[in-house]
Amino acid sequence: MKKLLATATVAGTVLTGVLLGAGTASAANPTKRCDPNPDRSCSLASGYFPGGTISIDIDAWLRPGAQDTYFTFTIGNCKGGAYANEPARSWTCTLPASFYTLTARASFDAPTWELGLRW
């Protein structure tokens, strides 16, 4: 009986570790919100990206009456852009394993930003 209880305890501990580890791995989806600022930009660190396909989510909007502005983004060798008043957009890129920073910068007025990365 003691051996059976000890085996069940070890199995439960291993299962708990596996489940917690799975939760940690799937939590690697950083997001950030930036209010309008003088340099019209927002940056988001990825943490360690294991390589492969990464999705970039950007939503940018301007205060009422502001001139629509084009923004660009870069992360590694991946680049893109859109107009701030368009609906939120997503892009995908393939990048090698590393630490990255997503940086978005607007041309004219400073938008409010919401940036996100998924993998």
C-alpha positions in Angstrom: 0.0 0.0 0.0 2.9 2.4 0.9 4.5 1.6 -2.5 1.3 2.3 -4.4 0.8 5.6 -2.6 4.4 6.6 -3.3 4.0 5.7 -7.0 0.7 7.7 -7.2 2.4 10.7 -5.5 5.3 10.7 -8.0 3.0 10.3 -11.0 0.8 13.2 -9.7 3.9 15.4 -9.2 5.1 14.6 -12.8 1.7 15.2 -14.3 1.4 18.5 -12.4 4.8 19.6 -13.7 3.9 18.7 -17.3 0.6 20.6 -17.1 2.2 23.7 -15.5 5.0 23.5 -18.1 2.5 23.4 -20.9 0.8 26.5 -19.5 4.0 28.4 -19.3 5.0 27.6 -22.9 1.7 28.8 -24.2 1.9 32.0 -22.2 4.6 33.4 -24.5 2.4 35.9 -26.3 3.5 39.3 -25.2 1.3 42.4 -25.7 1.7 46.1 -25.0 -0.3 49.3 -25.2 1.4 52.6 -25.7 -0.3 56.0 -25.4 0.6 58.8 -27.9 4.2 60.0 -27.4 6.5 62.6 -29.1 8.5 60.0 -31.1 5.2 58.5 -32.5 6.4 54.9 -31.8 5.9 51.8 -29.6 8.1 48.8 -29.0 7.5 45.4 -27.6 10.2 42.9 -26.6 9.4 39.3 -27.6 11.3 37.5 -25.0 12.9 34.3 -26.3 11.3 33.3 -29.6 12.0 29.6 -30.5 12.0 30.2 -34.2 9.4 29.5 -36.9 6.3 31.5 -37.7 5.5 34.6 -35.6 2.3 36.6 -35.9 2.4 40.4 -35.5 -0.8 42.1 -34.3 -1.0 45.9 -34.5 -3.9 48.2 -33.8 -3.3 51.9 -34.0 -5.9 54.7 -33.8 -5.8 58.4 -33.7 -7.6 61.0 -31.7 -10.6 62.5 -33.4 -9.7 65.1 -36.0 -6.0 63.9 -36.4 -4.5 63.5 -39.8 -4.5 59.8 -40.8 -0.9 58.6 -40.6 0.9 55.6 -42.2 2.9 53.5 -39.8 5.7 51.0 -40.4 6.9 48.1 -38.2 10.0 46.0 -38.0 10.9 42.8 -36.1 14.1 41.1 -37.2 14.2 41.2 -41.0 10.4 41.4 -41.2 8.8 44.7 -42.2 5.3 46.0 -43.0 2.9 48.9 -42.6 -0.6 50.2 -42.8 -2.7 53.3 -42.1 -3.5 54.0 -38.4 -7.3 54.4 -39.0 -7.6 51.0 -40.7 -9.0 48.1 -38.7 -6.5 46.1 -36.6 -4.2 43.9 -38.7 -2.0 40.9 -38.4 1.1 39.8 -40.4 3.1 36.6 -40.3 6.8 36.2 -40.7 9.3 33.4 -40.4 12.2 34.2 -38.1 15.1 32.1 -36.6 15.2 31.5 -32.9 16.4 34.7 -31.0 15.2 37.6 -28.9 13.4 40.3 -30.9 11.9 43.7 -30.5 8.8 44.7 -32.5 8.9 48.5 -33.2 6.1 50.4 -34.8 6.5 54.1 -35.9 4.0 56.5 -37.4 4.7 59.2 -40.0 2.6 62.1 -38.7 0.4 62.2 -35.7 1.1 59.9 -32.7 -1.5 57.1 -32.5 -2.5 55.0 -29.5 -1.0 51.6 -30.1 -1.8 48.0 -29.2 1.0 45.6 -30.2 1.0 41.8 -29.8 3.1 38.8 -30.8 1.9 35.2 -31.1 3.7 32.0 -31.8 
